[in-house]
Amino acid sequence: MRFSTKIAAAVLASLPQALGVRLYVGTTSGPLVTIDFDGTSVNQISTDSNATPAPTWQTLVGSSFLISTNEGPWNGQGSVVSYSIGSTGQLSKISSQNGLNGLLHASVSPAGNFVAAAAYNGHGVAVYPLSSSGVLSSVSQQFTYNTPTGPVANRQDGSHPHQVIFDPTGKFLFANDLGADLIRIYSVNGASITEYTTIKTPGGSGPRHGIFVDTDAGMVYYLVGEMGNMVTAYKVTYPSGGISLTSFQQVSSYGTATVPAKNPQPTAGEIQISPDKKFAYVSNRGDVSFSGNPGQDSISAWKINSDGTLQFLQLLRAGGSTPRHFSLDPSGQYVAVALANTNRIAFFRRDATTGLWPDTPVATWSSPNGPVCVQWLSGLGPTPTTTTTTAAQTTTIRTTTSSTTTPRITTTTSSVRPTTTTTTPIVQTTPSTTPVRTTTTAAQPAQQKWGQCGGVGWTGPTACVDGSTCQALNPYYSQCL
């Protein structure tokens, strides 16, 4: 008996120790990675390459399936990939379907019967039927748009849907169109959608990501304007079975702090809500609000008042540069921040009472290039009853291997104010594929710092302004750095 016990102990000691929860990290450089976080350290579980070259958004379907978008090569087709989730969190591909270029966000219908995807570079929204076993069918509907566009020429040259999100009733789908300054709303009918109405957002605001919250005052939709660095709160009502949005608050993503004067201008990114619906958080990219070596971008923290208005608390450290996405674990104890230009996932221990977190993360994980999405499979359980001290919050950080940086987004900020709700007729276009563009041979103006300057199929400027050089980050993207 003593001998067998020793053997069992030796076997256990040789196995990978993955004792926490799984998270999925999407990147701009190709890998889709499964990691494990136990509250103090991070371990890599597996890596998948079925959604290359750019698996930039992941959506969970319960704990059984995961849907990943793939933005695709520059001016090439994007795709949507479905996976099953194994017992250790590893992913196994079930199916994939091609689609418009730049598929960078997807949501699964509440009924689980289709996936809606936003195509930023493809200027549209696509629908993919989804079976109960996770099999995707080819595109069943596709809506592409040419006009209108917003006033910021270098970012709003066309329609650029950035997110698709279902309302809490499951009867409507919102597509936030950064290029057109519109919320495009579709009604859901079984496994299909129909254009319903549009909501005009402030000109030049660049609607990016939104989230629904059921407050004491009713349903609210909080929308982040990327280029305007703003958050607009809309009261959501359902008159006669329809849906209506009325804006009632607009705030800076920096709260009472001043937006840093930088070139390129900082841009707002993600919005998340705490599980208890008491706090909201908005990330700011490229602001370097916190000095140091290197400096850090910020995430603004807000209290959600009973009337649905947001009350600014303070700017929190993001843990590095360019927090394109971040998420809270379901227990609300931890925040994982995907830092695209630092190539790192930073984990912070969050105080559920104050809604804040300390300056130092409890752990970091060095990611493949360009981590831009981090999703929790589950939470770490109930909050411990022991008192958390400052020393406990500044735990030694553990890392793995690191890699090079990934692109920063160039924007122009516009100072805008709230607008009223409008209804605009929309014309659905017929499904089409993205046209192939040929390389431009004519002289091009020099690209600004942080702008794109090359890559497969690139037709724009290849020279950079003084002080920056064109650097290849991957075969599809070169950037003036």
C-alpha positions as CSV (number, residue, x, y, z in Angstrom):
1,M,0.0,0.0,0.0
2,R,2.8,2.4,0.9
3,F,4.5,1.7,-2.5
4,S,1.3,2.3,-4.5
5,T,0.7,5.6,-2.7
6,K,4.2,6.8,-3.7
7,I,3.6,5.8,-7.3
8,A,0.3,7.7,-7.3
9,A,2.0,10.8,-5.8
10,A,4.7,10.6,-8.5
11,V,2.2,10.3,-11.3
12,L,0.2,13.3,-10.0
13,A,3.4,15.4,-9.7
14,S,4.2,14.7,-13.3
15,L,0.9,16.0,-14.6
16,P,0.3,19.6,-15.7
17,Q,-1.2,21.5,-12.8
18,A,-4.2,23.3,-14.2
19,L,-6.3,24.1,-11.1
20,G,-8.0,27.4,-12.0
21,V,-10.4,28.4,-14.8
22,R,-9.9,28.5,-18.6
23,L,-9.7,31.6,-20.7
24,Y,-9.5,32.0,-24.5
25,V,-7.2,34.6,-26.1
26,G,-7.7,35.7,-29.7
27,T,-4.9,37.5,-31.5
28,T,-4.1,39.5,-34.6
29,S,-1.1,37.3,-35.4
30,G,-2.8,33.9,-35.9
31,P,-3.0,31.7,-32.7
32,L,-6.1,31.2,-30.7
33,V,-4.8,30.2,-27.2
34,T,-6.4,28.4,-24.2
35,I,-4.9,29.4,-20.9
36,D,-5.5,28.5,-17.2
37,F,-5.6,31.1,-14.4
38,D,-5.8,30.0,-10.7
39,G,-5.8,33.4,-9.1
40,T,-2.0,33.9,-8.9
41,S,-0.5,32.3,-12.0
42,V,-1.2,31.5,-15.6
43,N,-0.4,28.3,-17.6
44,Q,-0.9,27.7,-21.4
45,I,-3.2,24.8,-22.1
46,S,-3.3,24.6,-25.9
47,T,-3.0,26.6,-29.1
48,D,-5.2,26.4,-32.2
49,S,-4.6,27.7,-35.7
50,N,-7.9,26.9,-37.5
51,A,-9.0,30.6,-37.4
52,T,-5.8,32.1,-38.7
53,P,-4.6,34.7,-39.7
54,A,-6.6,36.9,-37.3
55,P,-8.9,35.2,-34.8
56,T,-9.8,38.5,-33.2
57,W,-13.1,37.7,-31.4
58,Q,-14.4,34.7,-29.5
59,T,-18.0,34.0,-28.3
60,L,-18.9,31.2,-26.0
61,V,-22.0,29.1,-26.4
62,G,-22.5,27.9,-22.8
63,S,-19.6,25.8,-21.8
64,S,-19.8,23.4,-24.8
65,F,-19.0,25.5,-27.9
66,L,-16.9,28.5,-28.9
67,I,-17.4,30.6,-32.1
68,S,-14.4,32.5,-33.4
69,T,-14.2,35.1,-36.1
70,N,-11.2,35.4,-38.4
71,E,-10.7,38.9,-40.0
72,G,-8.9,37.2,-42.9
73,P,-6.0,38.6,-44.9
74,W,-6.1,42.2,-46.1
75,N,-8.8,42.4,-48.8
76,G,-9.4,38.7,-48.6
77,Q,-12.2,36.7,-47.2
78,G,-12.8,36.4,-43.5
79,S,-14.4,33.4,-41.8
80,V,-16.3,32.1,-38.8
81,V,-15.1,28.9,-37.1
82,S,-17.0,26.7,-34.5
83,Y,-15.3,24.6,-31.9
84,S,-16.2,22.1,-29.2
85,I,-14.6,22.6,-25.8
86,G,-12.9,19.6,-24.2
87,S,-12.6,18.7,-20.6
88,T,-9.4,20.6,-20.1
89,G,-10.6,23.6,-22.1
90,Q,-8.8,22.6,-25.3
91,L,-10.6,23.5,-28.6
92,S,-11.5,21.0,-31.4
93,K,-12.7,22.5,-34.7
94,I,-16.2,21.5,-35.8
95,S,-16.7,23.6,-38.9
96,S,-15.9,26.9,-40.6
97,Q,-17.5,29.1,-43.2
98,N,-16.0,31.9,-45.3
99,G,-17.5,35.3,-45.5
100,L,-16.9,39.0,-46.0
101,N,-13.5,40.6,-45.3
102,G,-12.8,41.8,-41.8
103,L,-15.2,39.6,-39.8
104,L,-14.1,40.9,-36.4
105,H,-17.1,40.3,-34.1
106,A,-19.9,37.7,-33.8
107,S,-22.8,36.9,-31.5
108,V,-24.9,33.8,-31.2
109,S,-28.7,34.2,-31.3
110,P,-30.4,33.5,-27.9
111,A,-32.2,30.6,-29.5
112,G,-28.7,29.2,-30.6
113,N,-29.8,28.7,-34.2
114,F,-27.6,31.2,-36.0
115,V,-24.5,33.4,-35.7
116,A,-24.5,37.0,-36.7
117,A,-21.1,38.5,-37.7
118,A,-19.9,42.1,-38.2
119,A,-17.6,42.7,-41.2
120,Y,-15.6,45.9,-40.6
121,N,-13.7,45.9,-43.9
122,G,-16.5,44.1,-45.7
123,H,-19.0,46.9,-44.8
124,G,-21.7,44.6,-43.7
125,V,-23.4,42.0,-41.5
126,A,-23.7,38.3,-42.3
127,V,-25.9,35.5,-40.9
128,Y,-24.7,31.9,-40.5
129,P,-27.2,29.1,-39.5
130,L,-25.9,27.1,-36.5
131,S,-27.0,23.5,-35.6
132,S,-27.4,22.2,-32.1
133,S,-24.2,20.2,-32.6
134,G,-22.2,23.4,-33.4
135,V,-22.1,23.0,-37.2
136,L,-22.1,26.3,-39.2
137,S,-23.8,26.5,-42.6
138,S,-22.8,28.9,-45.3
139,V,-24.0,32.5,-45.3
140,S,-27.8,32.6,-45.4
141,Q,-28.2,36.4,-45.4
142,Q,-25.8,39.3,-46.1
143,F,-26.4,43.0,-45.7
144,T,-23.7,45.4,-47.2
145,Y,-23.8,49.2,-47.2
146,N,-22.1,51.9,-49.2
147,T,-23.7,55.1,-47.6
148,P,-24.0,57.1,-45.5
149,T,-20.7,57.7,-43.9
150,G,-19.5,60.0,-41.0
151,P,-17.4,63.2,-41.2
152,V,-14.0,61.7,-40.3
153,A,-12.6,61.0,-43.8
154,N,-9.7,58.7,-42.8
155,R,-11.8,56.5,-40.6
156,Q,-15.3,56.8,-42.0
157,D,-14.6,56.2,-45.7
158,G,-17.4,53.6,-45.7
159,S,-19.7,51.5,-43.5
160,H,-17.7,49.7,-40.8
161,P,-19.9,47.6,-38.6
162,H,-17.8,46.9,-35.5
163,Q,-20.1,44.8,-33.2
164,V,-23.3,42.8,-33.4
165,I,-25.3,42.3,-30.2
166,F,-28.7,40.9,-29.4
167,D,-31.1,42.8,-27.2
168,P,-32.2,41.0,-24.0
169,T,-35.5,39.9,-25.5
170,G,-33.7,38.2,-28.4
171,K,-36.1,39.9,-30.8
172,F,-33.7,42.5,-32.1
173,L,-30.1,42.6,-33.3
174,F,-27.9,45.8,-33.0
175,A,-25.0,46.4,-35.3
176,N,-22.8,49.4,-34.3
177,D,-21.5,51.0,-37.5
178,L,-18.4,53.0,-36.8
179,G,-18.1,54.3,-40.3
180,A,-21.7,55.5,-40.7
181,D,-22.3,56.8,-37.1
182,L,-25.3,54.5,-36.9
183,I,-26.8,51.8,-34.8
184,R,-28.4,49.5,-37.4
185,I,-31.2,47.5,-35.8
186,Y,-32.6,44.3,-37.2
187,S,-35.7,42.3,-36.1
188,V,-35.1,38.6,-35.5
189,N,-37.5,36.2,-37.1
190,G,-36.6,32.6,-36.4
191,A,-33.2,32.0,-38.0
192,S,-33.2,35.2,-40.1
193,I,-33.1,38.9,-39.6
194,T,-34.9,41.9,-41.2
195,E,-33.8,45.5,-41.3
196,Y,-35.9,47.4,-38.8
197,T,-34.6,50.9,-38.3
198,T,-31.4,52.9,-37.7
199,I,-30.4,55.2,-34.8
200,K,-28.2,58.2,-35.6
201,T,-25.3,58.6,-33.2
202,P,-23.3,61.9,-32.7
203,G,-21.4,62.8,-35.9
204,G,-17.8,61.5,-35.8
205,S,-18.3,59.5,-32.6
206,G,-17.7,56.2,-34.3
207,P,-20.0,53.8,-32.5
208,R,-17.9,50.7,-31.6
209,H,-19.2,48.4,-28.8
210,G,-22.3,48.5,-26.6
211,I,-23.9,46.6,-23.8
212,F,-27.4,46.2,-22.3
213,V,-28.0,46.6,-18.6
214,D,-31.3,46.1,-16.7
215,T,-31.2,48.9,-14.2
216,D,-33.7,50.0,-11.5
217,A,-35.0,52.6,-14.1
218,G,-35.4,50.0,-16.8
219,M,-33.3,48.7,-19.7
220,V,-30.4,50.8,-20.7
221,Y,-28.0,50.5,-23.7
222,Y,-24.5,51.9,-23.1
223,L,-22.7,52.7,-26.3
224,V,-19.0,53.5,-26.7
225,G,-18.0,56.0,-29.4
226,E,-14.4,55.1,-30.4
227,M,-13.4,58.2,-32.1
228,G,-15.3,60.6,-29.9
229,N,-14.1,59.0,-26.7
230,M,-17.6,59.0,-25.3
231,V,-20.2,56.8,-23.8
232,T,-23.9,57.4,-24.6
233,A,-26.7,56.0,-22.4
234,Y,-29.9,55.1,-24.2
235,K,-33.2,54.2,-22.5
236,V,-34.6,51.1,-24.3
237,T,-38.4,50.7,-24.6
238,Y,-40.6,48.3,-26.5
239,P,-43.7,50.2,-27.8
240,S,-46.2,48.0,-29.5
241,G,-43.8,45.1,-29.8
242,G,-41.2,47.3,-31.5
243,I,-38.1,48.9,-30.0
244,S,-37.1,52.5,-29.3
245,L,-33.9,54.2,-28.0
246,T,-33.8,57.6,-26.3
247,S,-30.4,59.0,-25.3
248,F,-30.4,60.5,-21.8
249,Q,-26.7,60.9,-20.9
250,Q,-23.4,61.4,-22.7
251,V,-20.0,61.3,-20.9
252,S,-16.4,61.3,-21.9
253,S,-14.7,57.9,-21.6
254,Y,-12.2,59.8,-19.3
255,G,-15.0,61.0,-17.0
256,T,-13.9,64.3,-15.3
257,A,-10.3,63.7,-16.4
258,T,-8.9,65.4,-19.5
259,V,-8.5,63.5,-22.7
260,P,-4.7,63.4,-23.3
261,A,-3.5,65.6,-26.2
262,K,-1.7,63.1,-28.3
263,N,-1.2,62.3,-32.0
264,P,-2.7,60.0,-32.9
265,Q,-5.5,60.8,-30.6
266,P,-6.4,58.1,-27.9
267,T,-9.4,56.0,-28.7
268,A,-12.0,54.3,-26.5
269,G,-12.3,50.5,-26.9
270,E,-14.3,48.1,-24.8
271,I,-17.2,48.5,-22.3
272,Q,-17.9,45.9,-19.6
273,I,-20.4,45.7,-16.6
274,S,-19.7,44.0,-13.3
275,P,-21.8,40.9,-12.6
276,D,-23.8,42.7,-9.9
277,K,-24.6,45.5,-12.4
278,K,-23.3,48.2,-10.0
279,F,-20.2,49.2,-12.0
280,A,-19.2,49.9,-15.6
281,Y,-15.7,50.0,-17.1
282,V,-14.5,51.5,-20.4
283,S,-11.0,51.1,-21.9
284,N,-8.9,53.8,-23.4
285,R,-6.2,53.0,-26.0
286,G,-3.1,55.0,-26.7
287,D,-3.5,57.5,-23.9
288,V,-0.6,56.5,-21.7
289,S,-2.4,58.2,-18.8
290,F,0.0,56.4,-16.3
291,S,3.6,57.3,-16.7
292,G,6.4,54.7,-16.2
293,N,8.7,52.5,-18.2
294,P,6.7,51.6,-20.1
295,G,3.7,53.9,-19.6
296,Q,0.2,52.4,-19.2
297,D,-3.1,53.1,-20.8
298,S,-6.3,53.5,-18.7
299,I,-9.6,51.9,-18.0
300,S,-12.3,54.3,-16.6
301,A,-14.4,53.0,-13.7
302,W,-18.0,54.1,-13.2
303,K,-20.8,53.6,-10.7
304,I,-24.2,52.8,-12.2
305,N,-26.8,54.9,-10.4
306,S,-30.3,53.7,-9.9
307,D,-31.6,55.9,-12.7
308,G,-29.1,54.3,-15.1
309,T,-26.8,57.3,-15.3
310,L,-23.0,56.8,-15.0
311,Q,-21.1,58.4,-12.1
312,F,-17.3,58.6,-12.7
313,L,-15.1,57.1,-10.1
314,Q,-11.5,57.2,-11.4
315,L,-9.1,56.0,-14.1
316,L,-7.5,52.6,-13.4
317,R,-4.3,51.2,-14.8
318,A,-4.8,48.8,-17.7
319,G,-1.5,47.0,-17.1
320,G,0.1,48.0,-20.4
321,S,-0.6,49.4,-23.9
322,T,-3.8,49.2,-26.0
323,P,-6.5,47.4,-24.0
324,R,-8.6,46.6,-27.1
325,H,-10.6,44.1,-25.0
326,F,-11.0,43.1,-21.3
327,S,-13.4,41.0,-19.4
328,L,-14.5,40.2,-15.8
329,D,-14.8,36.7,-14.6
330,P,-18.4,35.6,-13.7
331,S,-17.7,35.8,-10.0
332,G,-16.6,39.5,-10.4
333,Q,-13.3,38.9,-8.5
334,Y,-10.9,39.3,-11.4
335,V,-10.4,41.4,-14.5
336,A,-8.4,40.1,-17.5
337,V,-7.1,42.8,-19.9
338,A,-5.9,42.0,-23.4
339,L,-3.1,44.5,-24.1
340,A,-2.6,44.4,-27.9
341,N,0.6,46.4,-28.1
342,T,2.2,45.0,-25.0
343,N,1.5,41.4,-26.1
344,R,0.3,40.6,-22.6
345,I,-2.8,39.5,-20.6
346,A,-2.9,41.3,-17.2
347,F,-5.0,39.9,-14.4
348,F,-6.2,42.3,-11.6
349,R,-7.9,41.4,-8.4
350,R,-11.1,43.6,-8.2
351,D,-12.7,44.9,-5.0
352,A,-16.4,44.2,-5.5
353,T,-17.4,46.8,-2.9
354,T,-15.6,49.8,-4.4
355,G,-15.5,48.5,-8.0
356,L,-11.8,49.4,-8.2
357,W,-8.5,47.4,-8.5
358,P,-4.9,48.1,-7.4
359,D,-2.1,49.4,-9.6
360,T,-0.3,46.0,-9.7
361,P,-1.8,43.0,-11.4
362,V,-1.7,39.7,-9.5
363,A,-0.4,37.9,-12.6
364,T,0.5,38.5,-16.3
365,W,0.9,36.2,-19.3
366,S,3.0,37.0,-22.3
367,S,0.9,36.3,-25.3
368,P,1.6,35.7,-29.0
369,N,1.5,39.0,-30.9
370,G,-1.6,41.2,-30.7
371,P,-3.9,39.7,-28.0
372,V,-7.2,41.5,-28.7
373,C,-9.9,39.3,-27.0
374,V,-9.9,37.4,-23.7
375,Q,-13.0,35.5,-22.6
376,W,-13.6,33.5,-19.4
377,L,-15.1,30.0,-19.6
378,S,-16.2,30.3,-16.0
379,G,-15.4,32.1,-12.7
380,L,-13.2,31.3,-9.8
381,G,-16.0,30.7,-7.3
382,P,-17.2,32.7,-4.3
383,T,-15.2,35.5,-2.9
384,P,-13.0,34.3,0.0
385,T,-14.0,35.6,3.5
386,T,-10.4,36.5,4.5
387,T,-9.5,40.2,4.4
388,T,-7.4,41.2,1.4
389,T,-4.4,43.3,2.3
390,T,-2.3,45.6,0.1
391,A,0.5,43.1,0.3
392,A,-1.7,40.3,-0.9
393,Q,-2.9,42.4,-3.9
394,T,0.7,43.1,-5.1
395,T,1.5,39.4,-5.7
396,T,4.7,38.6,-7.7
397,I,3.9,38.5,-11.4
398,R,4.6,35.3,-13.3
399,T,5.1,35.4,-17.1
400,T,5.8,33.1,-20.0
401,T,7.5,33.8,-23.4
402,S,6.8,37.2,-25.1
403,S,6.7,38.4,-28.6
404,T,6.7,41.6,-30.7
405,T,4.1,44.4,-30.8
406,T,1.0,44.7,-33.0
407,P,-0.8,47.6,-34.7
408,R,-2.2,50.7,-32.9
409,I,-5.3,52.3,-34.4
410,T,-5.0,55.9,-35.8
411,T,-8.0,58.1,-35.2
412,T,-9.3,61.6,-35.2
413,T,-11.4,62.8,-32.2
414,S,-14.5,64.9,-32.8
415,S,-16.2,66.9,-30.0
416,V,-19.9,66.0,-30.3
417,R,-23.1,66.2,-28.2
418,P,-26.1,63.9,-27.9
419,T,-28.5,63.5,-30.8
420,T,-32.1,62.4,-31.0
421,T,-33.5,59.1,-32.1
422,T,-34.3,58.8,-35.8
423,T,-35.7,56.2,-38.2
424,T,-34.1,55.9,-41.6
425,P,-35.1,53.6,-44.4
426,I,-32.5,51.1,-45.4
427,V,-32.0,49.2,-48.6
428,Q,-30.7,45.7,-48.4
429,T,-28.1,44.8,-51.0
430,T,-27.7,41.5,-52.7
431,P,-25.0,39.1,-51.3
432,S,-21.7,39.6,-52.9
433,T,-18.0,38.8,-52.4
434,T,-15.3,41.3,-51.6
435,P,-13.7,42.5,-54.9
436,V,-10.1,41.8,-55.4
437,R,-8.0,45.0,-55.4
438,T,-4.9,45.5,-57.4
439,T,-1.7,47.1,-56.1
440,T,-1.5,50.8,-56.7
441,T,1.5,51.9,-58.6
442,A,0.9,55.7,-58.5
443,A,2.7,57.9,-56.0
444,Q,1.1,57.9,-52.6
445,P,1.4,60.4,-49.8
446,A,3.4,59.4,-46.8
447,Q,1.5,57.5,-44.1
448,Q,1.2,59.0,-40.6
449,K,2.8,57.2,-37.6
450,W,0.8,54.1,-36.5
451,G,-0.9,53.9,-39.9
452,Q,-0.7,50.9,-42.2
453,C,2.0,51.0,-44.9
454,G,2.0,47.5,-46.4
455,G,0.9,43.9,-46.4
456,V,-0.7,41.4,-48.8
457,G,-2.9,43.4,-51.2
458,W,-2.2,46.8,-49.7
459,T,-2.9,49.6,-52.1
460,G,-2.2,52.7,-50.0
461,P,1.0,54.6,-49.1
462,T,4.1,52.6,-48.4
463,A,6.3,55.5,-47.2
464,C,6.1,56.8,-43.6
465,V,6.4,60.4,-42.3
466,D,9.7,61.4,-40.8
467,G,10.4,59.8,-37.5
468,S,8.8,56.5,-38.3
469,T,9.6,53.6,-40.5
470,C,7.4,50.9,-42.2
471,Q,7.8,47.7,-40.2
472,A,6.2,44.3,-41.2
473,L,4.3,42.9,-38.3
474,N,2.9,39.9,-40.3
475,P,2.5,39.1,-44.0
476,Y,-0.8,41.0,-44.0
477,Y,0.0,44.1,-42.0
478,S,2.9,46.6,-42.0
479,Q,2.8,49.7,-39.8
480,C,4.6,53.0,-39.5
481,L,6.4,52.8,-36.1
